[in-house]
Amino acid sequence: MRKIFYVLGMLFVFQMTVGQVSKNKSFTNVKGSDYKFTIVKHLDVTPVKNQNRTGTCWSFSGLSFFESELLRKGKGDFNLAEMWIARNAYLGKARNYLLMDGHLNFGEGGEFHDIPWVIKRYGVVPEQAYPGKVYGGDKHNHAELQAVLSAMLKALKDKPQNHKLTKSWKKAYTEVVDAYLGELPDNTEDFTFTYKGKTYTPKSFAKYLDLDMDDYVELTSFTHHPYYQQFAMEIPDNWQMHTTYNIPLDELEKVAENAIMKGYTFAWGADVSEKGFSHRKGLAIVPADDRTVQDKRSSSKEFDVNGEKIPNAFYQPVPDKKITAAMRQVAFENGETTDDHGMHIVGIVKDQTGKKYFVVKNSWGTKYNELNGYFLASFSYFKYKTTDIFVHKDALPKELKKKLNIK
């Protein structure tokens, strides 16, 4: 970021221009908590944004990741337009929905690989060129847009005109998208904008950023497909049926930790519906005793359960549940683990017991917790609830790249 965050009374300092955090002082997650966190590694980031009432977390977190990639590469501080990505993804989703005769999920959600899909076809633009808020107000809200687009596609799926689609459907659909997000020429190559005194098209701006979209890979870990091979994850928002590399769970954790320690952030897809997830308390945890997370709203350090004093895990460290590949698989197959949310992992901290946590940059604004929009996810939570990660291929160990045949 261009500015410095002072979090929790100057105890936790993110110096956004260089991605450093004070290692001399501990910090906590919420007022009154006994947790004492110290920084292990923190990488360069841009400011936290707010997706507000949209399902476009994948675009916010994915572009946040690419903005950190630009910082890592020494390209400078960029603010890329999430709605440019969402706008063009809406077009791709509609086409696939109709080609699949409606047997495909259509919604605001998406996956990290949708960003390379858009950039390769349509380029990318800075926020100032396409803020995507022409429907009014200063906050994103796609409720009406999503309702209108869904209704249109359901009607088009039935091919009401002689059981065929006319040539007009795409123009009509695109004009609805642009009415809400921002009008563009029929050929987006004709769209120009000025950035720092120079004129660009979306594709020439992508060339200027000089990020090779083929340098990025998605990784996951599930047992219903062979390890060290690719498969199309069976999740509703994977509208492209894009394939992801499948690796053992311990290796996925190792890749994530090593990436941060080597200077690479990564985008993180995960389920955030667990009782142990609380953005307001700044923690995502999986305690061994489920009773320790029975009430996210409580500010007490203990719960009274039938006369027994149970610690509140949001206010004091407790033992973690041991996560296995089998537990993770069951949670995925029974619908407890879904691709709820896309986020951006930018660092690692540890608590006073030595337990490690990933520093997660969220896209829910800065006002809803005491960590200015960040939260801390325990390694156990990461192992249990990750659906996928999206990272530069050079963050992978050489042995793993060889097994996956990644050049």
KEFI-427935 format. One line per field, with one value per residue (C-alpha): residue number from 1; residue in three letters; z, y, x. Coordinates in nm, 3 decimals, m for minus. Last residue first. Layout:
<nodes>
vexlo: c(NUM/...)
vexmi: c(ala/...)
zz: c(Z/...)
yy: c(Y/...)
xx: c(X/...)
</nodes>
This chain:
<nodes>
vexlo: c(407/406/405/404/403/402/401/400/399/398/397/396/395/394/393/392/391/390/389/388/387/386/385/384/383/382/381/380/379/378/377/376/375/374/373/372/371/370/369/368/367/366/365/364/363/362/361/360/359/358/357/356/355/354/353/352/351/350/349/348/347/346/345/344/343/342/341/340/339/338/337/336/335/334/333/332/331/330/329/328/327/326/325/324/323/322/321/320/319/318/317/316/315/314/313/312/311/310/309/308/307/306/305/304/303/302/301/300/299/298/297/296/295/294/293/292/291/290/289/288/287/286/285/284/283/282/281/280/279/278/277/276/275/274/273/272/271/270/269/268/267/266/265/264/263/262/261/260/259/258/257/256/255/254/253/252/251/250/249/248/247/246/245/244/243/242/241/240/239/238/237/236/235/234/233/232/231/230/229/228/227/226/225/224/223/222/221/220/219/218/217/216/215/214/213/212/211/210/209/208/207/206/205/204/203/202/201/200/199/198/197/196/195/194/193/192/191/190/189/188/187/186/185/184/183/182/181/180/179/178/177/176/175/174/173/172/171/170/169/168/167/166/165/164/163/162/161/160/159/158/157/156/155/154/153/152/151/150/149/148/147/146/145/144/143/142/141/140/139/138/137/136/135/134/133/132/131/130/129/128/127/126/125/124/123/122/121/120/119/118/117/116/115/114/113/112/111/110/109/108/107/106/105/104/103/102/101/100/99/98/97/96/95/94/93/92/91/90/89/88/87/86/85/84/83/82/81/80/79/78/77/76/75/74/73/72/71/70/69/68/67/66/65/64/63/62/61/60/59/58/57/56/55/54/53/52/51/50/49/48/47/46/45/44/43/42/41/40/39/38/37/36/35/34/33/32/31/30/29/28/27/26/25/24/23/22/21/20/19/18/17/16/15/14/13/12/11/10/9/8/7/6/5/4/3/2/1)
vexmi: c(lys/ile/asn/leu/lys/lys/lys/leu/glu/lys/pro/leu/ala/asp/lys/his/val/phe/ile/asp/thr/thr/lys/tyr/lys/phe/tyr/ser/phe/ser/ala/leu/phe/tyr/gly/asn/leu/glu/asn/tyr/lys/thr/gly/trp/ser/asn/lys/val/val/phe/tyr/lys/lys/gly/thr/gln/asp/lys/val/ile/gly/val/ile/his/met/gly/his/asp/asp/thr/thr/glu/gly/asn/glu/phe/ala/val/gln/arg/met/ala/ala/thr/ile/lys/lys/asp/pro/val/pro/gln/tyr/phe/ala/asn/pro/ile/lys/glu/gly/asn/val/asp/phe/glu/lys/ser/ser/ser/arg/lys/asp/gln/val/thr/arg/asp/asp/ala/pro/val/ile/ala/leu/gly/lys/arg/his/ser/phe/gly/lys/glu/ser/val/asp/ala/gly/trp/ala/phe/thr/tyr/gly/lys/met/ile/ala/asn/glu/ala/val/lys/glu/leu/glu/asp/leu/pro/ile/asn/tyr/thr/thr/his/met/gln/trp/asn/asp/pro/ile/glu/met/ala/phe/gln/gln/tyr/tyr/pro/his/his/thr/phe/ser/thr/leu/glu/val/tyr/asp/asp/met/asp/leu/asp/leu/tyr/lys/ala/phe/ser/lys/pro/thr/tyr/thr/lys/gly/lys/tyr/thr/phe/thr/phe/asp/glu/thr/asn/asp/pro/leu/glu/gly/leu/tyr/ala/asp/val/val/glu/thr/tyr/ala/lys/lys/trp/ser/lys/thr/leu/lys/his/asn/gln/pro/lys/asp/lys/leu/ala/lys/leu/met/ala/ser/leu/val/ala/gln/leu/glu/ala/his/asn/his/lys/asp/gly/gly/tyr/val/lys/gly/pro/tyr/ala/gln/glu/pro/val/val/gly/tyr/arg/lys/ile/val/trp/pro/ile/asp/his/phe/glu/gly/gly/glu/gly/phe/asn/leu/his/gly/asp/met/leu/leu/tyr/asn/arg/ala/lys/gly/leu/tyr/ala/asn/arg/ala/ile/trp/met/glu/ala/leu/asn/phe/asp/gly/lys/gly/lys/arg/leu/leu/glu/ser/glu/phe/phe/ser/leu/gly/ser/phe/ser/trp/cys/thr/gly/thr/arg/asn/gln/asn/lys/val/pro/thr/val/asp/leu/his/lys/val/ile/thr/phe/lys/tyr/asp/ser/gly/lys/val/asn/thr/phe/ser/lys/asn/lys/ser/val/gln/gly/val/thr/met/gln/phe/val/phe/leu/met/gly/leu/val/tyr/phe/ile/lys/arg/met)
zz: c(m1.697/m1.505/m1.553/m1.227/m1.082/m1.210/m1.063/m0.733/m0.727/m0.816/m0.519/m0.621/m0.586/m0.943/m1.065/m0.944/m0.722/m0.714/m0.416/m0.401/m0.194/0.141/0.447/0.646/0.567/0.589/0.914/1.057/0.939/1.141/0.950/1.064/0.956/0.753/0.707/0.929/1.196/1.449/1.254/1.036/0.926/0.674/0.373/0.305/0.052/0.278/0.316/0.504/0.723/0.753/1.103/1.288/1.637/1.848/2.177/2.192/1.851/1.509/1.201/0.827/0.528/0.222/0.168/m0.062/m0.042/m0.245/m0.066/m0.032/m0.252/m0.047/0.254/0.455/0.136/0.222/m0.031/0.076/0.449/0.390/0.183/0.447/0.718/0.500/0.413/0.784/1.011/1.374/1.569/1.723/2.092/2.247/2.228/2.408/2.304/1.992/2.144/2.431/2.710/2.865/3.237/3.338/3.532/3.264/2.998/3.130/2.847/2.897/2.773/2.742/2.438/2.297/1.942/1.789/2.026/2.029/1.936/2.243/2.235/1.921/2.125/1.896/1.779/1.404/1.359/1.136/1.332/1.316/1.576/1.330/1.048/1.257/1.132/1.393/1.354/0.994/0.703/0.561/0.299/0.103/m0.212/m0.155/m0.385/m0.333/m0.204/m0.317/m0.123/m0.064/0.290/0.153/m0.111/0.140/0.363/0.080/m0.089/0.245/0.314/m0.032/0.022/0.346/0.164/m0.123/m0.469/m0.730/m1.006/m1.123/m1.444/m1.575/m1.611/m1.748/m1.520/m1.213/m0.993/m0.910/m0.774/m0.903/m0.959/m1.310/m1.272/m1.307/m1.204/m0.932/m0.700/m0.843/m0.798/m0.518/m0.259/m0.270/m0.258/m0.459/m0.674/m0.934/m1.152/m1.272/m1.521/m1.818/m1.740/m1.822/m1.642/m1.852/m1.700/m2.028/m2.226/m2.014/m2.083/m2.456/m2.429/m2.240/m2.483/m2.371/m2.384/m2.181/m1.929/m1.616/m1.749/m2.029/m2.164/m2.489/m2.582/m2.953/m2.871/m2.668/m2.997/m2.940/m2.762/m2.383/m2.148/m1.776/m1.502/m1.486/m1.841/m1.962/m1.837/m1.988/m2.319/m2.323/m2.290/m2.573/m2.801/m2.721/m2.784/m3.118/m3.345/m3.278/m3.067/m3.202/m3.103/m3.348/m3.130/m2.767/m2.733/m2.389/m2.274/m2.376/m2.109/m1.836/m1.963/m1.943/m1.595/m1.467/m1.622/m1.464/m1.117/m1.127/m1.226/m0.954/m0.679/m0.818/m0.554/m0.550/m0.338/m0.440/m0.543/m0.881/m1.158/m1.321/m1.065/m1.269/m1.182/m1.541/m1.637/m1.284/m1.162/m1.401/m1.711/m1.824/m2.155/m2.331/m2.438/m2.245/m1.956/m1.925/m1.913/m1.692/m1.445/m1.470/m1.331/m0.987/m0.984/m1.022/m0.839/m0.967/m1.090/m1.354/m1.272/m1.572/m1.716/m1.881/m2.230/m2.191/m2.484/m2.319/m1.989/m2.167/m2.354/m2.043/m1.835/m2.094/m2.105/m1.725/m1.721/m1.926/m1.675/m1.373/m1.500/m1.582/m1.250/m1.056/m1.203/m1.114/m0.862/m0.930/m0.719/m0.901/m1.151/m0.908/m0.972/m0.620/m0.650/m0.973/m0.809/m0.520/m0.769/m0.919/m0.579/m0.520/m0.867/m0.761/m0.426/m0.579/m0.880/m0.672/m0.419/m0.697/m0.526/m0.485/m0.205/m0.081/m0.272/m0.038/m0.089/0.123/0.002/m0.195/m0.060/m0.023/0.188/0.558/0.723/1.075/1.258/1.622/1.767/2.133/2.195/2.534/2.374/2.543/2.227/1.916/1.721/1.929/1.865/1.959/1.929/1.793/1.460/1.315/0.985/0.641/0.304/0.152/0.053/0.277/0.607/0.805/1.173/1.442/1.791/1.689/1.898/1.752/1.386/1.247/0.871/0.668/0.337/m0.029/0.000)
yy: c(m2.633/m2.805/m3.180/m3.231/m3.459/m3.224/m2.920/m3.109/m3.185/m2.825/m2.692/m2.469/m2.090/m2.075/m2.180/m1.855/m1.929/m2.007/m2.212/m2.449/m2.577/m2.510/m2.598/m2.863/m2.793/m2.415/m2.446/m2.656/m2.399/m2.144/m1.862/m1.504/m1.214/m0.895/m0.621/m0.359/m0.609/m0.488/m0.619/m0.495/m0.157/m0.244/m0.362/m0.708/m0.815/m1.023/m1.025/m1.340/m1.373/m1.748/m1.889/m2.080/m2.234/m2.152/m2.137/m1.757/m1.723/m1.741/m1.523/m1.594/m1.365/m1.255/m1.498/m1.355/m1.453/m1.627/m1.749/m2.024/m2.296/m2.563/m2.771/m2.902/m3.037/m3.407/m3.478/m3.192/m3.260/m3.632/m3.555/m3.325/m3.582/m3.848/m3.620/m3.576/m3.273/m3.299/m3.069/m2.780/m2.730/m2.401/m2.045/m1.781/m1.530/m1.681/m2.025/m1.947/m2.174/m2.423/m2.401/m2.695/m2.630/m2.770/m2.577/m2.238/m2.071/m1.887/m1.578/m1.390/m1.170/m1.397/m1.334/m1.636/m1.873/m2.247/m2.209/m2.379/m2.645/m2.794/m2.933/m3.003/m2.643/m2.563/m2.196/m1.895/m1.578/m1.201/m1.184/m1.001/m1.235/m1.530/m1.882/m2.159/m2.224/m2.315/m2.133/m1.987/m2.255/m2.189/m2.048/m1.886/m1.655/m1.667/m1.453/m1.536/m1.417/m1.750/m1.774/m1.715/m1.985/m2.223/m2.210/m2.269/m2.540/m2.718/m2.714/m2.856/m3.116/m3.231/m3.263/m3.477/m3.316/m3.256/m3.005/m2.819/m2.848/m2.585/m2.695/m2.342/m2.288/m2.384/m2.192/m2.500/m2.712/m3.051/m2.966/m3.049/m3.285/m3.269/m3.533/m3.552/m3.734/m3.947/m3.830/m3.905/m3.828/m3.449/m3.190/m2.867/m2.665/m2.396/m2.269/m1.936/m1.872/m1.910/m1.570/m1.403/m1.069/m0.787/m0.499/m0.309/m0.606/m0.604/m0.231/m0.298/m0.549/m0.319/m0.032/0.228/0.601/0.744/1.029/0.820/0.603/0.728/0.514/0.342/0.103/0.011/m0.331/m0.384/m0.431/m0.347/m0.035/m0.029/0.084/0.053/m0.192/m0.181/m0.081/m0.271/m0.603/m0.529/m0.427/m0.752/m0.958/m0.773/m0.796/m1.165/m1.247/m1.068/m1.338/m1.544/m1.857/m2.140/m2.337/m2.136/m1.825/m1.930/m2.092/m2.243/m2.143/m1.785/m1.748/m1.890/m1.671/m1.352/m1.429/m1.496/m1.172/m0.964/m1.115/m1.089/m0.724/m0.650/m0.805/m0.688/m0.427/m0.254/0.058/0.424/0.463/0.438/0.181/0.315/0.139/m0.065/0.123/0.084/0.317/0.437/0.078/0.001/m0.212/m0.572/m0.757/m0.899/m1.253/m1.338/m1.115/m1.274/m1.638/m1.532/m1.394/m1.690/m1.910/m1.763/m1.912/m1.764/m1.651/m1.403/m1.673/m1.931/m2.297/m2.525/m2.750/m2.452/m2.599/m2.653/m2.420/m2.169/m2.174/m2.169/m1.852/m1.685/m1.770/m1.620/m1.293/m1.265/m1.326/m1.011/m0.795/m0.964/m0.896/m0.534/m0.516/m0.603/m0.310/m0.310/m0.073/m0.083/m0.014/m0.068/m0.309/m0.436/m0.801/m0.850/m0.537/m0.665/m1.001/m0.820/m0.658/m1.005/m1.138/m0.844/m0.920/m1.274/m1.163/m0.906/m1.121/m1.435/m1.226/m1.142/m1.257/m0.901/m0.698/m0.529/m0.634/m0.406/m0.329/m0.380/m0.166/m0.315/m0.581/m0.658/m0.960/m1.044/m1.314/m1.455/m1.184/m1.216/m1.298/m1.281/m1.424/m1.338/m1.147/m0.846/m0.639/m0.856/m1.038/m0.962/m0.801/m0.875/m0.628/m0.639/m0.800/m0.488/m0.579/m0.527/m0.522/m0.257/0.010/m0.135/m0.085/m0.307/m0.220/m0.441/m0.298/0.060/0.070/m0.235/m0.176/0.121/0.081/0.261/0.423/0.361/0.000)
xx: c(0.829/0.550/0.552/0.359/0.628/0.900/0.731/0.708/1.080/1.167/0.969/0.678/0.702/0.830/0.484/0.331/0.033/m0.337/m0.457/m0.750/m1.043/m0.880/m1.092/m0.909/m0.545/m0.589/m0.780/m0.497/m0.241/m0.434/m0.599/m0.534/m0.752/m0.710/m0.970/m0.810/m0.706/m0.962/m1.259/m1.543/m1.414/m1.143/m1.341/m1.478/m1.213/m0.986/m0.608/m0.513/m0.205/m0.140/m0.115/0.154/0.144/0.450/0.258/0.289/0.124/0.289/0.259/0.274/0.220/0.025/m0.260/m0.528/m0.894/m1.166/m1.478/m1.729/m1.581/m1.755/m1.653/m1.948/m2.104/m2.091/m1.817/m1.593/m1.618/m1.557/m1.246/m1.098/m1.147/m0.979/m0.686/m0.624/m0.651/m0.542/m0.773/m0.587/m0.508/m0.628/m0.497/m0.703/m0.968/m1.128/m1.079/m1.317/m1.195/m1.441/m1.525/m1.739/m2.058/m2.282/m2.089/m1.975/m1.783/m1.456/m1.270/m1.598/m1.649/m1.921/m2.038/m1.866/m2.046/m1.967/m1.602/m1.450/m1.721/m1.567/m1.276/m0.977/m0.997/m1.019/m0.931/m1.005/m0.937/m0.980/m1.257/m1.479/m1.375/m1.482/m1.421/m1.418/m1.787/m1.710/m1.876/m1.554/m1.480/m1.163/m1.004/m0.666/m0.470/m0.095/0.192/0.545/0.852/1.031/0.888/0.540/0.577/0.735/0.428/0.182/0.391/0.433/0.059/m0.010/0.262/0.101/m0.233/m0.107/m0.122/m0.395/m0.321/m0.631/m0.834/m1.074/m1.434/m1.492/m1.793/m1.591/m1.835/m2.041/m1.753/m1.647/m1.283/m1.168/m0.874/m0.497/m0.244/0.018/m0.223/m0.499/m0.861/m1.108/m0.840/m0.849/m0.570/m0.564/m0.326/m0.381/m0.097/0.038/0.319/0.083/m0.069/0.262/0.256/0.408/0.211/0.264/0.133/m0.183/m0.209/m0.175/m0.457/m0.692/m0.615/m0.370/m0.298/m0.009/m0.008/m0.008/m0.293/m0.516/m0.797/m0.891/m1.172/m1.157/m1.009/m1.328/m1.513/m1.877/m1.751/m1.793/m2.068/m2.013/m2.112/m2.491/m2.585/m2.281/m2.416/m2.757/m2.596/m2.402/m2.720/m2.895/m2.590/m2.546/m2.911/m2.938/m2.799/m3.107/m3.106/m3.311/m3.618/m3.829/m3.794/m3.841/m3.497/m3.568/m3.221/m3.294/m3.563/m3.339/m3.057/m3.260/m3.391/m3.040/m2.912/m3.190/m3.151/m2.770/m2.785/m3.039/m2.826/m2.493/m2.406/m2.068/m2.043/m2.024/m2.383/m2.549/m2.590/m2.272/m2.053/m1.806/m1.486/m1.354/m1.070/m0.989/m0.962/m0.676/m0.744/m0.697/m0.679/m0.983/m0.899/m0.580/m0.685/m1.028/m0.911/m0.618/m0.875/m1.111/m0.832/m0.902/m1.251/m1.597/m1.905/m2.159/m2.392/m2.468/m2.420/m2.430/m2.699/m2.871/m2.852/m2.477/m2.408/m2.642/m2.458/m2.122/m2.215/m2.354/m2.047/m1.814/m2.004/m2.024/m1.647/m1.603/m1.785/m1.625/m1.272/m1.347/m1.532/m1.218/m1.026/m0.657/m0.497/m0.125/0.186/0.513/0.667/0.933/0.851/0.723/0.509/0.357/0.295/0.129/m0.110/m0.165/m0.271/m0.505/m0.641/m0.725/m0.867/m1.100/m1.193/m1.259/m1.452/m1.700/m2.019/m2.138/m2.290/m1.970/m1.657/m1.462/m1.094/m0.782/m0.492/m0.199/0.036/0.404/0.495/0.488/0.698/0.728/0.535/0.448/0.109/0.009/m0.336/m0.487/m0.775/m0.932/m0.958/m0.932/m0.662/m0.354/m0.019/0.341/0.624/0.978/0.901/0.741/0.586/0.736/0.562/0.789/0.540/0.272/0.445/0.212/0.256/0.108/0.141/0.064/m0.254/m0.418/m0.335/m0.148/m0.167/0.098/0.019/0.095/0.000)
</nodes>
